Amino acid sequence: MNSPAELQTAVKTVRNFLNFVMYHNACPEFNINIKQAIATCDLGEKELPLCKMVSDKFPGEFNKSCSTLFGGYYQQLVPTGVWDGGSSSDNPNERTFISPIAAGYTKDEAQKIYLNGIKQIHTLLQNEEEQGEGEDVTTKTKTIYKEHISLRVTDLHFPPEGTSKDALGILHVVLWDPEEQNTSTSTTGLSVSVRSKWTDTDGFDLMIEKHALQYCFEGMCFNCTVHELDNGLIYFDQVTGVMTSFYLELNDEKAEADSSDYEFD
């Protein structure tokens, strides 16, 4: 399914079947469960297309530029010859490799996007605001922490009205464990089976452009790699999944049983 329309069609198909079962009273003992499933379809019809849009736009230009400058997935997409002392080129055929979803930035391109973003959040990073366009930010700022993590959105802060689509807003996120979401033992409201730097915290903020933020919603979950800089900024890249607020990871018990046949004492 490659479009929001196809996702909505799939949800409507499931919902129509459930309504058919209810109408004919085929399973009266499960009516409560069926009604809950129909309500989930209603929510899915709204959220699944949004997840598709977010998946196409994440992690956004600012986070890509941070990933390019300070280390991450997008650093490998830098045009050849830029980092090794050679000359850059505008010819797309000379890039390390081209992705149909997101091509990489040159170091100069990434730094321009990064500094423009820092100007918007200068109250958070006052030291970077003083840097000029010609200064190399990578000599003053370093990555101090990196982790692949699952996150849930708990709040959104949009930039002021009238700003451009590239203006930065804020996603407030908390740690999320899809396998343990039905119990609660941490400040995130979830039981976290894997320890993280942010396990017992109230989460943290991620910066994202308005053109991507407009499709995000509270409860949305996603997997990504998070990087923390020594100036306090946290950025993300390598997004491997965007899920709805009702996403539930179901284990394949048969597969687990089959795999146990090959375990040795």
C-alpha positions in Angstrom: 0.0 0.0 0.0 1.7 3.1 -1.3 -0.8 5.9 -0.7 -3.1 7.2 2.0 -6.1 6.4 -0.2 -5.1 2.7 -0.4 -4.7 2.6 3.4 -8.2 4.1 3.9 -9.6 1.5 1.5 -8.1 -1.3 3.5 -9.5 0.0 6.7 -12.9 0.4 5.3 -12.9 -3.2 4.0 -12.2 -4.5 7.5 -14.8 -2.2 9.0 -17.5 -3.2 6.5 -16.9 -6.9 7.3 -17.2 -6.2 11.1 -20.4 -4.2 10.5 -21.7 -7.2 8.5 -21.0 -9.5 11.3 -22.7 -7.2 13.8 -25.8 -6.7 11.5 -26.4 -10.4 11.2 -25.7 -11.0 14.9 -23.3 -13.8 13.8 -21.3 -13.8 17.0 -23.4 -12.2 19.8 -21.0 -13.3 22.5 -18.2 -11.2 20.9 -20.3 -8.0 20.2 -18.4 -5.9 22.7 -15.1 -6.9 21.1 -16.4 -6.3 17.6 -17.6 -2.8 18.6 -14.1 -2.1 20.0 -12.6 -3.3 16.7 -14.9 -1.1 14.7 -13.8 1.9 16.9 -10.2 1.0 16.2 -10.9 1.0 12.4 -12.4 4.5 12.8 -9.2 5.6 14.4 -7.0 3.8 11.9 -8.8 5.5 9.0 -7.5 8.8 10.4 -4.1 7.8 11.7 -2.7 5.4 9.1 -2.7 8.0 6.3 -0.9 10.4 8.7 1.7 7.8 9.5 2.3 7.3 5.8 2.8 11.0 5.3 5.1 11.3 8.4 7.1 8.3 7.2 7.8 10.0 3.9 8.9 13.3 5.6 10.9 12.1 8.6 13.4 13.0 9.9 13.2 16.4 8.1 15.9 18.7 6.8 17.3 19.9 10.1 17.8 16.4 11.5 19.3 15.3 8.2 21.8 18.2 8.4 22.7 17.3 11.9 23.2 13.7 10.9 25.4 14.8 8.0 27.6 17.1 10.2 27.9 15.2 13.4 27.5 11.6 12.4 24.6 9.4 11.4 22.9 7.7 8.5 22.9 10.7 6.3 26.7 11.3 6.6 27.2 8.4 4.1 25.0 10.2 1.6 27.4 13.2 1.3 28.6 13.9 -2.3 32.0 12.3 -3.0 35.1 14.4 -2.5 33.6 16.8 0.1 34.9 15.2 3.3 38.3 13.9 2.0 39.6 17.3 0.9 38.4 17.0 -2.7 36.1 19.5 -4.5 32.3 19.2 -4.3 30.2 18.8 -7.4 26.6 19.7 -8.4 26.4 16.6 -10.6 24.0 14.2 -8.9 25.8 11.3 -10.6 28.9 12.0 -8.5 27.2 11.5 -5.1 28.1 8.5 -3.0 24.7 7.0 -3.9 21.3 8.4 -4.6 18.2 7.5 -2.6 14.8 8.1 -4.2 13.5 9.2 -0.8 16.3 11.5 0.4 19.5 12.5 -1.2 22.3 13.7 1.0 23.7 17.2 1.6 27.1 18.6 1.0 28.9 19.8 4.2 28.2 23.4 3.3 24.5 22.7 2.6 24.1 20.8 5.9 25.9 23.6 7.9 23.6 26.3 6.3 20.5 24.3 7.3 21.9 23.6 10.8 22.8 27.2 11.5 19.4 28.5 10.3 17.8 26.0 12.6 20.0 27.0 15.5 18.9 30.6 15.1 15.3 29.5 15.7 16.2 27.7 18.9 19.0 30.1 20.1 17.6 30.2 23.6 18.4 26.5 23.9 21.9 26.8 22.3 23.2 30.3 22.8 26.8 29.4 22.1 26.0 28.2 18.5 24.1 31.4 17.7 27.3 33.4 17.6 28.9 31.2 14.9 29.1 32.7 11.5 28.3 31.2 8.2 31.9 30.5 7.4 32.8 28.7 10.6 33.0 24.9 10.8 30.5 23.8 13.5 31.9 20.3 13.6 35.1 21.5 15.2 33.1 22.9 18.2 30.2 20.4 18.6 30.5 16.7 19.0 28.1 13.7 19.5 28.3 12.3 23.0 25.5 9.7 23.0 23.7 7.5 20.4 20.9 5.0 20.7 18.4 3.2 18.5 15.1 3.7 20.3 11.3 3.5 20.1 9.4 6.7 21.0 5.9 7.9 21.5 4.7 11.5 20.9 3.1 13.1 23.9 2.9 16.8 22.8 3.4 19.0 19.8 4.5 22.7 19.7 4.0 24.4 16.3 6.0 27.5 15.2 4.2 30.9 15.2 1.5 31.5 12.6 2.8 33.0 9.4 6.1 31.3 9.5 7.3 29.2 6.5 6.7 25.5 6.0 10.4 25.0 7.0 10.1 26.7 10.4 11.0 24.4 13.2 8.5 23.1 15.7 8.9 20.7 18.6 7.9 17.1 19.2 8.0 16.0 22.8 8.6 12.3 23.0 8.9 9.6 25.7 10.4 6.2 25.6 8.1 3.5 24.3 8.3 -0.3 24.5 5.8 -1.9 22.1 6.1 -5.3 23.8 5.3 -4.0 27.3 2.7 -1.3 26.7 -0.1 -2.9 28.7 1.5 -2.3 32.1 2.9 0.8 33.8 6.0 1.1 35.9 7.8 4.2 34.6 7.1 7.9 34.3 6.3 7.4 30.6 3.3 5.3 31.5 4.8 2.2 30.0 6.8 -0.7 31.4 10.2 -0.6 29.7 12.0 -3.9 29.5 15.2 -2.5 27.9 17.1 0.2 29.9 17.8 3.5 28.2 19.2 6.8 29.1 15.6 8.1 29.1 13.9 5.2 30.8 13.0 7.0 34.0 12.6 10.5 32.6 9.7 12.7 31.3 11.2 12.4 27.8 12.8 15.0 25.6 12.2 17.4 22.7 13.0 16.8 19.0 13.0 19.6 16.4 11.1 19.1 13.2 9.9 21.3 10.3 6.3 22.4 10.2 5.7 20.7 6.9 6.3 17.3 8.7 5.0 18.3 12.1 1.5 19.1 10.7 1.0 15.3 10.1 2.1 14.2 13.6 -0.3 13.5 16.4 -0.3 12.6 20.1 0.2 8.9 20.6 2.1 8.4 17.3 5.0 6.0 17.8 8.2 5.6 15.7 11.5 3.8 15.8 14.7 5.8 15.1 18.3 6.4 16.0 18.7 9.3 18.5 21.9 11.3 18.8 22.8 13.8 21.6 25.3 16.6 21.1 27.5 18.1 23.8 25.6 21.4 23.4 22.4 19.7 24.6 20.7 19.3 21.2 19.1 15.9 20.4 18.5 14.9 16.8 17.3 11.8 15.1 17.7 9.8 11.9 17.3 6.3 10.4 13.6 6.1 11.0 12.6 2.4 10.6 8.9 2.6 11.4 6.0 5.0 12.1 3.0 3.5 14.0 -0.5 4.5 15.1 -1.4 5.2 18.7 -3.1 1.8 19.0 -0.3 -0.2 17.6 0.2 -3.5 19.4 3.1 -5.8 18.6 1.9 -9.4 18.6 4.4 -12.2 19.1 4.2 -15.3 16.8 3.8 -18.0 19.4 4.1 -20.8 16.8 7.4 -19.3 15.5 8.7 -19.0 19.0 7.7 -22.6 19.7 9.4 -23.8 16.6 12.6 -21.9 17.4 12.7 -23.5 20.9 13.2 -26.9 19.2 16.7 -25.7 18.2 17.8 -24.5 21.6 20.5 -26.5 23.4 20.8 -27.0 27.1 
